[in-house]
Each structure stands twice: as C-alpha cells, then as structure tokens.
Amino acid sequence: MILGNLGGARAIVLVDGDCALCHGFTMFVAARDKHDRVRFATQQSEEGRYLLKLKNQPMDLKTIVCMENQGEDWTCYKESTAVLRTMRHLDGLWPLLSIFLWIPPIIRDAVYRLVARSRYRVFGKTSSCRLPDIKTRKKVLGMASLSSSIEKSDAKLHVGVEKLTDPSLFESYILQDLLTVCYFTASWCGPCQLVSPQIEDWVKQNSFGPETKFLKIDVDKMRPVAKRYKVKTMPQFLLFRKGALLGRHIGTNTGELRSNINRFRAAA
C-alpha cells in the first residue's frame, strides 16, 4: 500500500502532469521541503489514479489535490485550500501563508479557477519531463509503491516493444547490427504515462521490420545508462547501431521520430 510506506511524509500532492505551471509548483515545493514531509505524483500516473480511487475522488486536472495525513486517515483538499495546506509543510516562513485559509473558500477558489483556466495558454503544456535531482526523485511516488496487480499490468507491452530492466544487457542490445531505438521513460512523468500506450500502439502499427528493435527503459531502474547518455528529459528516444549513438529525439512527436528512424534505416 502506498500510504503505508511514506516514512514521515505528512502530505501527498497530486498534479496535472501536462501542466508546466504544476510542474513548476512541484519543483518549488520540493526545493523548500528540507524535512521531507511532502510526496508527489501526477494524477494521470498509476500512483495518482490509485490514490484518487482509494479516496473516492475523480480525476480533475483543473485542480491540484493535497492529501494530508490526519493521523489515522488522509484527508483530500482541492484548489486554493490544497495549495495553502501544502505550504504548511514547508520550511522557513512559507507556512505563514496558511493565514489565507481564513479567507472564505468561495473567494480564494474564484482566483484559483481563474488561473487554472488560463494555465495552458499562459504557461503552456509540457510534452516531456526533466529528470529531477536524486533528493527530489525520492519524493516522487514510484512504481514499487503500487499493488502487484498494477505492476503486473504495466509489464505487458505490445509486440515490438521490449522492456529492459537489466543495465548489464544494454550493451549487448546496442552493439547489434540493427537499429535499436531506446525509449527512455519514467513512472513519475505525466506526459510519459499518457503517451506510453500510444507509442506502443504506434510501434505495433508501423511495420519497421526486423532490422529495427524498440527497447523501453525506465530511467529509475536503469540510472547508470541514463547518466552515461545524459538522459535528463523524458520521454526521450536514443537511436543506436553497432554501439554508436546515431540520433536523439525528445518529446512525443511521432512524425519526427518516424523520420529519424527511417533516415537511419535507409543509411544502413
């Protein structure tokens, strides 16, 4: 159970994984959480969906959700209340912002909704996630926290995409005389979780032939490989042949990815 393996965490913040503003808020909170009281997940991730279902809450990307430890149970807060209650767990003077909880929610939430409605237009969407530093990464709920049924379903990939979890096998794959496309992803990356099924379907539907192999790599399980090739943003695709790195594609534009793959296939 996720809630039973959080150590001294006092709050879990669930955000929209596609929202650049939400990503910024996550980084802001993580940098000021010196006492490690806060954990994070995107609402679109397996962990986020699991927690929302556990608390009988619908997925609502227009609001962040703050699940706060109340002793024997966890209570969910949304919109401006979620932001202010998150501030209570930070270091320094930030907890003083909770004084705004005295303002009626109808007023606070009106301001929150105004920002939420324009967040994509003003701050944009993110089609990729930067790899956080080690301290921040430990605050993000990982796949190991999920029930075995979720882990089991995650292991089932479409034909054409192989899941690689053993760093010692990486070299043997990329040294082959075929085009190896390494698809780097992360369980905590919102855009990765959304696009992963689409990528796997795309690989299945596009017949690249036996001379092209696709490997799905979780950066948290293959950290030495990710560090070696400086993979700091996900989703990211690295193209190899005979051990040589031929190209790199960041993001979810499958049209550009297909062009890169076909270019290097033709050059073989």
N, C-alpha and C positions, 0 to 999 in steps of 0.2 A: 504493500500500500504506500502511495506517495506521502500521505500525511503522517505516516508513522516513521518516516526516515528523513526528517528535516533538521535533526540536531536542535540547535537553539533558535531556529527561524521563528519569527513572530508574524510574518506576513508573506503571502504569495501574490504577485502582481501579474495579471493576465492581460496581454495587449494584442492589438491588431498587428500581425506580423508583416502586413503590406505597407504599414503607415510609417513614413520617415519620421514624423513627429513622435510617434510612440516609441520608435527605436531610440530617438534622442532622449526621451524621458527615461527609458530603461538605463541608458548609459549614465545619465545624470544621477539617478538614484543609486546605481551600483557604485559609482565613484565616491559617494558620501555615506555608504553603508559600511563603515570600518569595523563594526561589531558583528557583521554577518547576520543580520536579522531578517533580510529580505531575500526571497527567491523569485524567479521569473519564468514565464512560459508564454508562448503565443497562444491565442485562443484557437488558432487553426491547427496547432500541433496535436499529436496524440495525447500528450500530457494535459494540454489545455482542455481538449474535448472531454477527457476522462474526468478532470476536476469539475468542470461545469455540470456534467451529467451527475456526478456524485452529489452535488449540492442542488440538483434540480433547477439549474439555471440554463436559459437558452444562450446560444452564441449570439452576441450582439457586438459587432465590430465598431459601433458608434461610441462605445464606452470602454474604458479600461475597467477591470474588476480587481478589487483588492480583497483577498480572503485573509481575514485577520484571526489569529489564534486567540480564542477567548477562554482558554483553559481546557475545558472538556470538549469543546467544539470549535469549529471555524465558521465565522460569520462573513457573508459576502456584502461588499459595498460597491456602489457604482458611481459613475460620473464624478462630480466635484467632491463628493464625500470620499470616494476611493482615492483621489489624489491627495486630499488633506490627511487622511488616515495613514497613507503611505509615508507622508512627511514626518509623522510622529515617530517613525522608527529610524530616522537618520541621525547623524551626529551633528554637532555644532548647534547653531541657532535655528535650523530648519524646523524642528518640532513646534516652534512658536507659531508657525503658520496655521496650526490646528485651531487657533483662536477664531479663524474664519468659519469654523463649524457652527458658531453661534448665529451666523447669518442664515436666515431661512433657506432651506434647500431649493425652494421654488425660484429664488433669486440667483443663487450660486449655479444651479443646474442650467438656467437660461443662458448664462455666459458660457458654460461648458459646452452646451449644444451648439452655440454659435460657432465656436472654434472647431468643434467636431465636424460640423457640416462642411467647413471650408478647408479641412486639414489636407486633403489630397491636392486641392487646387493651389494652396499656398505653399505647403511643404513638400508635396509630391509623394509618389509611391516609391517603394524600393523593390526592385526585382532581384536583389541579391543581399546577402548579409556579410558584414565584415566579421572575421574571426576575433572574438574578444580575447583579452589577455587571460592568463590562467586563473587569476583571482575572480574575475567576472564570470568566466566559464563555469566555475564551481557553483555559482549562484543560479545557473540556468538548469531547470529540471531536465534530466537526461532520460534516455530510453530505458535505462536499467531500473528506473523507478516504477515502470508500468507493470501491469499484471501480465502473467505469462501468455494469456490469450492475445494480447495486443502485440507482444514480442513475436509470437508465432505468426500472426498475420503479416507483420512487417517483413518477415523473412521470405515471403512468397513474391517473387519477382516475375515479370513477364519473360517469355522466351526471348533471348537476345541480350539480356542484361544479367550479368553475374555479380553477385555481392561478394566483395573481397574484404575480409576482416583480419587476415594474417599478413603483417608487414613483410615477413620473410619470403612470401610468394610474389611480392610485387615485381621484383627484378625479373623473375622468370617469365612473367607476362609481357613486360615491355620490351624484352630482348627478342621477342619473336619476330619473324619476317612477315608481319601483317600489321595493319593499322590498329593500334589499341587506343580506344577512347576512354579515358579515365574520368568518370563523372563524380566530382567531389561534392558532397552534401553534408548536412548536419541535422540532427534530430531537433535542435532548438531553433533552427532557421525557418521562419514563417514562409517566405517565398519557396524555400526548398520543399517543405511539406506539401504546399499547394501544387507545385509543378511536377513533383516526382512521378505521380501516376501518369501525367500527360507525357512526360519524357519517355517513360517505359512503353506506353502505348505507341508513341511516335517511332521508337526504335523498332517495335514489332511490325508496324505498318509500312515502314520504309525498308525495303529489302536492300541492305548494304552488302549482302553477300558474305560468304565465309571468310573473306580476306579482311573483314573488319570485326573487331571484338569490342564490346562495351563492358566496362567494369564500374560498379557503383561502390564508392568509397566514403565511409563516414569519417570525417576528419578527427573526431574524438577517439576513434578506435585505431586510426592509422596516423597518429600525430607525427612520428618520425618522417613519414613520407610527405605529409602536408608541409612540414617545416622545411624539408630538403628542397622542395619545389616552390616554396614561398606562396603557398595557397592560403591567402588571408581573406578571401571573399568567396562566398558560396551563393548559388551553385556556380561551379567552375568546371570546365572541361579541358583536360590536357590530352594532346594527341601525340602518341609515340610510335616509332618504328625502329626496330633494331637498337633499342636503348636510347635513341636520340629524341629529344623533345622537339617536335615539329611545329606545334602551334598551341595557342591558349585562347579559350573563349570564355568570357564571363557573362552571366545572365541567362535569360530564358528565351532568347530569340532563336527559335529552331531553324528559321530560314538561313540566318547567317551561319549557324552551326553546320547545317547541311552543306552549305557552300564550301566551308573549310574542310569538311570530311571528304567531299567529292574532289576537291583540289588536290589533297594529299593522296587520295586513292589513284587519281589519274597520273600522279608523278611517280608512282611505284614502278 
